[in-house]
Amino acid sequence: MDSKELMQMFSSLLEEKLQPLNERMEGLKNSQHIMNERLETLDTGQQVIIEKLDSVYEQVASNTEKQTSVESVAVKVAEHDTDIKLLKKFITN
């Protein structure tokens, strides 16, 4: 057997032994691609959630301001009610 035949046999044997490894590497590449797509989907979903939370935060702040205003109006209404009752007493007496 000459060196050319020996080299060809060795190359053939090496390709045969490396084929399963190459197939597994391709499978890993596909799995990595799928995981990257899923991570992008999660990232997009996370951005949507963050935007919604920002909206909720703004709405809560707005509601808090309005609640304070309504509470001050309620206090004034109660004071006016007391004033009206006192005026009624003065008028009837």
N, CA and C atoms as a LAMMPS dump frame, in Angstrom:
ITEM: TIMESTEP
0
ITEM: NUMBER OF ATOMS
279
ITEM: BOX BOUNDS ff ff ff
-5.0000000000000000e+02 5.0000000000000000e+02
-5.0000000000000000e+02 5.0000000000000000e+02
-5.0000000000000000e+02 5.0000000000000000e+02
ITEM: ATOMS id mol type element x y z
1 1 1 N 0.842 -1.164 0
2 1 2 C 0 0 0
3 1 3 C 0.895 1.237 0
4 2 1 N 0.624 2.108 -0.923
5 2 2 C 1.464 3.303 -0.98
6 2 3 C 0.854 4.411 -0.12
7 3 1 N 1.557 5.48 0.007
8 3 2 C 1.141 6.549 0.911
9 3 3 C -0.131 7.249 0.421
10 4 1 N -0.324 7.281 -0.884
11 4 2 C -1.523 7.916 -1.417
12 4 3 C -2.772 7.124 -1.023
13 5 1 N -2.717 5.807 -1.138
14 5 2 C -3.841 4.964 -0.745
15 5 3 C -4.075 5.028 0.751
16 6 1 N -2.966 5.036 1.483
17 6 2 C -3.066 5.125 2.94
18 6 3 C -3.707 6.448 3.356
19 7 1 N -3.317 7.511 2.703
20 7 2 C -3.872 8.83 3.009
21 7 3 C -5.361 8.87 2.659
22 8 1 N -5.735 8.263 1.558
23 8 2 C -7.13 8.223 1.134
24 8 3 C -7.966 7.397 2.12
25 9 1 N -7.431 6.265 2.584
26 9 2 C -8.125 5.446 3.569
27 9 3 C -8.301 6.206 4.884
28 10 1 N -7.233 6.85 5.291
29 10 2 C -7.278 7.614 6.536
30 10 3 C -8.304 8.748 6.423
31 11 1 N -8.312 9.43 5.3
32 11 2 C -9.257 10.524 5.078
33 11 3 C -10.691 9.998 5.083
34 12 1 N -10.929 8.873 4.434
35 12 2 C -12.257 8.268 4.39
36 12 3 C -12.708 7.848 5.786
37 13 1 N -11.801 7.237 6.532
38 13 2 C -12.109 6.806 7.893
39 13 3 C -12.4 8.004 8.786
40 14 1 N -11.607 9.042 8.633
41 14 2 C -11.797 10.243 9.431
42 14 3 C -13.147 10.888 9.121
43 15 1 N -13.519 10.981 7.854
44 15 2 C -14.821 11.536 7.471
45 15 3 C -15.955 10.695 8.043
46 16 1 N -15.791 9.371 7.997
47 16 2 C -16.817 8.468 8.519
48 16 3 C -17.013 8.663 10.018
49 17 1 N -15.927 8.834 10.742
50 17 2 C -16.006 8.993 12.192
51 17 3 C -16.505 10.394 12.578
52 18 1 N -16.208 11.386 11.758
53 18 2 C -16.611 12.749 12.083
54 18 3 C -18.033 13.073 11.635
55 19 1 N -18.619 12.275 10.788
56 19 2 C -19.957 12.533 10.276
57 19 3 C -20.997 12.667 11.392
58 20 1 N -21.055 11.727 12.374
59 20 2 C -22.035 11.895 13.462
60 20 3 C -21.8 13.188 14.257
61 21 1 N -20.539 13.539 14.43
62 21 2 C -20.216 14.771 15.152
63 21 3 C -20.698 15.993 14.371
64 22 1 N -20.5 15.978 13.064
65 22 2 C -20.977 17.081 12.224
66 22 3 C -22.501 17.186 12.266
67 23 1 N -23.172 16.036 12.263
68 23 2 C -24.626 16.041 12.344
69 23 3 C -25.102 16.61 13.672
70 24 1 N -24.42 16.246 14.731
71 24 2 C -24.778 16.776 16.045
72 24 3 C -24.529 18.28 16.117
73 25 1 N -23.457 18.727 15.498
74 25 2 C -23.156 20.156 15.471
75 25 3 C -24.251 20.914 14.716
76 26 1 N -24.738 20.368 13.624
77 26 2 C -25.827 20.995 12.88
78 26 3 C -27.089 21.05 13.734
79 27 1 N -27.349 19.974 14.48
80 27 2 C -28.502 19.958 15.383
81 27 3 C -28.379 21.028 16.458
82 28 1 N -27.172 21.179 16.976
83 28 2 C -26.944 22.224 17.984
84 28 3 C -27.128 23.618 17.391
85 29 1 N -26.686 23.804 16.162
86 29 2 C -26.866 25.098 15.508
87 29 3 C -28.349 25.397 15.33
88 30 1 N -29.104 24.382 14.939
89 30 2 C -30.554 24.571 14.788
90 30 3 C -31.203 24.89 16.127
91 31 1 N -30.779 24.18 17.164
92 31 2 C -31.325 24.429 18.505
93 31 3 C -30.984 25.839 18.959
94 32 1 N -29.777 26.267 18.686
95 32 2 C -29.356 27.618 19.057
96 32 3 C -30.193 28.657 18.307
97 33 1 N -30.453 28.408 17.042
98 33 2 C -31.268 29.331 16.252
99 33 3 C -32.685 29.423 16.831
100 34 1 N -33.25 28.272 17.192
101 34 2 C -34.595 28.254 17.78
102 34 3 C -34.606 29.012 19.107
103 35 1 N -33.593 28.803 19.921
104 35 2 C -33.509 29.498 21.209
105 35 3 C -33.376 31.003 21.003
106 36 1 N -32.599 31.416 20.004
107 36 2 C -32.464 32.849 19.723
108 36 3 C -33.8 33.454 19.313
109 37 1 N -34.564 32.728 18.504
110 37 2 C -35.885 33.214 18.109
111 37 3 C -36.803 33.334 19.323
112 38 1 N -36.747 32.345 20.201
113 38 2 C -37.586 32.391 21.404
114 38 3 C -37.181 33.547 22.312
115 39 1 N -35.877 33.795 22.429
116 39 2 C -35.412 34.914 23.245
117 39 3 C -35.874 36.244 22.665
118 40 1 N -35.864 36.358 21.354
119 40 2 C -36.352 37.582 20.718
120 40 3 C -37.844 37.761 20.993
121 41 1 N -38.592 36.659 20.94
122 41 2 C -40.021 36.726 21.233
123 41 3 C -40.244 37.163 22.681
124 42 1 N -39.467 36.602 23.598
125 42 2 C -39.583 36.989 24.998
126 42 3 C -39.226 38.457 25.199
127 43 1 N -38.196 38.908 24.51
128 43 2 C -37.772 40.298 24.624
129 43 3 C -38.871 41.235 24.134
130 44 1 N -39.495 40.862 23.026
131 44 2 C -40.593 41.671 22.502
132 44 3 C -41.754 41.705 23.49
133 45 1 N -42.089 40.543 24.028
134 45 2 C -43.158 40.472 25.027
135 45 3 C -42.832 41.29 26.266
136 46 1 N -41.585 41.255 26.663
137 46 2 C -41.157 42.02 27.836
138 46 3 C -41.301 43.518 27.573
139 47 1 N -40.964 43.955 26.375
140 47 2 C -41.106 45.368 26.037
141 47 3 C -42.573 45.792 26.092
142 48 1 N -43.457 44.925 25.623
143 48 2 C -44.894 45.226 25.674
144 48 3 C -45.347 45.354 27.123
145 49 1 N -44.897 44.452 27.962
146 49 2 C -45.27 44.498 29.386
147 49 3 C -44.748 45.772 30.032
148 50 1 N -43.522 46.151 29.712
149 50 2 C -42.941 47.383 30.273
150 50 3 C -43.762 48.597 29.845
151 51 1 N -44.163 48.638 28.569
152 51 2 C -44.98 49.751 28.09
153 51 3 C -46.326 49.799 28.812
154 52 1 N -46.922 48.63 29.026
155 52 2 C -48.196 48.589 29.735
156 52 3 C -48.029 49.027 31.188
157 53 1 N -46.946 48.607 31.821
158 53 2 C -46.694 49.032 33.202
159 53 3 C -46.489 50.537 33.28
160 54 1 N -45.806 51.113 32.296
161 54 2 C -45.645 52.565 32.267
162 54 3 C -46.997 53.264 32.168
163 55 1 N -47.883 52.715 31.332
164 55 2 C -49.231 53.285 31.199
165 55 3 C -49.991 53.19 32.514
166 56 1 N -49.884 52.033 33.181
167 56 2 C -50.568 51.856 34.466
168 56 3 C -50.021 52.838 35.488
169 57 1 N -48.706 53.031 35.5
170 57 2 C -48.074 53.97 36.435
171 57 3 C -48.618 55.387 36.211
172 58 1 N -48.691 55.792 34.938
173 58 2 C -49.206 57.119 34.623
174 58 3 C -50.678 57.248 35.035
175 59 1 N -51.464 56.2 34.808
176 59 2 C -52.882 56.239 35.171
177 59 3 C -53.05 56.325 36.68
178 60 1 N -52.236 55.577 37.423
179 60 2 C -52.317 55.623 38.89
180 60 3 C -51.965 57.024 39.383
181 61 1 N -50.932 57.627 38.792
182 61 2 C -50.55 58.984 39.197
183 61 3 C -51.688 59.966 38.911
184 62 1 N -52.299 59.832 37.742
185 62 2 C -53.416 60.708 37.385
186 62 3 C -54.598 60.498 38.334
187 63 1 N -54.912 59.241 38.619
188 63 2 C -56.023 58.938 39.53
189 63 3 C -55.763 59.476 40.927
190 64 1 N -54.529 59.406 41.373
191 64 2 C -54.179 59.912 42.7
192 64 3 C -54.403 61.417 42.764
193 65 1 N -53.982 62.117 41.708
194 65 2 C -54.201 63.564 41.675
195 65 3 C -55.696 63.885 41.7
196 66 1 N -56.479 63.152 40.927
197 66 2 C -57.927 63.388 40.882
198 66 3 C -58.578 63.05 42.212
199 67 1 N -58.094 62 42.869
200 67 2 C -58.662 61.602 44.156
201 67 3 C -58.439 62.704 45.181
202 68 1 N -57.26 63.297 45.174
203 68 2 C -56.965 64.384 46.103
204 68 3 C -57.911 65.552 45.856
205 69 1 N -58.142 65.845 44.591
206 69 2 C -59.056 66.93 44.245
207 69 3 C -60.474 66.612 44.703
208 70 1 N -60.935 65.402 44.477
209 70 2 C -62.282 64.992 44.887
210 70 3 C -62.41 65.038 46.411
211 71 1 N -61.373 64.629 47.11
212 71 2 C -61.428 64.647 48.577
213 71 3 C -61.527 66.077 49.097
214 72 1 N -60.81 67.004 48.456
215 72 2 C -60.898 68.393 48.916
216 72 3 C -62.281 68.97 48.618
217 73 1 N -62.874 68.576 47.481
218 73 2 C -64.231 69.02 47.177
219 73 3 C -65.206 68.433 48.19
220 74 1 N -65.022 67.197 48.579
221 74 2 C -65.903 66.564 49.566
222 74 3 C -65.832 67.295 50.898
223 75 1 N -64.648 67.732 51.284
224 75 2 C -64.495 68.478 52.54
225 75 3 C -65.246 69.809 52.436
226 76 1 N -65.107 70.486 51.288
227 76 2 C -65.814 71.758 51.102
228 76 3 C -67.33 71.563 51.126
229 77 1 N -67.797 70.488 50.501
230 77 2 C -69.238 70.198 50.509
231 77 3 C -69.718 69.978 51.93
232 78 1 N -68.952 69.267 52.722
233 78 2 C -69.332 69.019 54.123
234 78 3 C -69.361 70.338 54.896
235 79 1 N -68.392 71.2 54.643
236 79 2 C -68.359 72.501 55.317
237 79 3 C -69.562 73.342 54.892
238 80 1 N -69.883 73.327 53.6
239 80 2 C -71.034 74.086 53.118
240 80 3 C -72.334 73.546 53.708
241 81 1 N -72.401 72.238 53.838
242 81 2 C -73.587 71.623 54.438
243 81 3 C -73.766 72.131 55.864
244 82 1 N -72.67 72.198 56.594
245 82 2 C -72.726 72.712 57.968
246 82 3 C -73.152 74.177 57.958
247 83 1 N -72.59 74.962 57.051
248 83 2 C -72.953 76.381 56.955
249 83 3 C -74.437 76.55 56.639
250 84 1 N -74.955 75.725 55.728
251 84 2 C -76.367 75.804 55.353
252 84 3 C -77.253 75.473 56.541
253 85 1 N -76.872 74.452 57.284
254 85 2 C -77.651 74.086 58.468
255 85 3 C -77.669 75.234 59.483
256 86 1 N -76.507 75.879 59.682
257 86 2 C -76.444 76.997 60.612
258 86 3 C -77.298 78.18 60.13
259 87 1 N -77.242 78.449 58.837
260 87 2 C -78.04 79.536 58.283
261 87 3 C -79.528 79.232 58.425
262 88 1 N -79.933 78.02 58.227
263 88 2 C -81.329 77.632 58.397
264 88 3 C -81.785 77.877 59.844
265 89 1 N -80.899 77.526 60.796
266 89 2 C -81.242 77.727 62.205
267 89 3 C -81.402 79.2 62.503
268 90 1 N -80.506 80.05 61.961
269 90 2 C -80.594 81.483 62.213
270 90 3 C -81.861 82.061 61.591
271 91 1 N -82.213 81.549 60.421
272 91 2 C -83.388 82.078 59.732
273 91 3 C -84.659 81.649 60.456
274 92 1 N -84.715 80.423 60.917
275 92 2 C -85.925 79.937 61.57
276 92 3 C -86.082 80.488 62.966
277 93 1 N -85.03 80.937 63.584
278 93 2 C -85.145 81.47 64.966
279 93 3 C -85.348 82.902 64.945
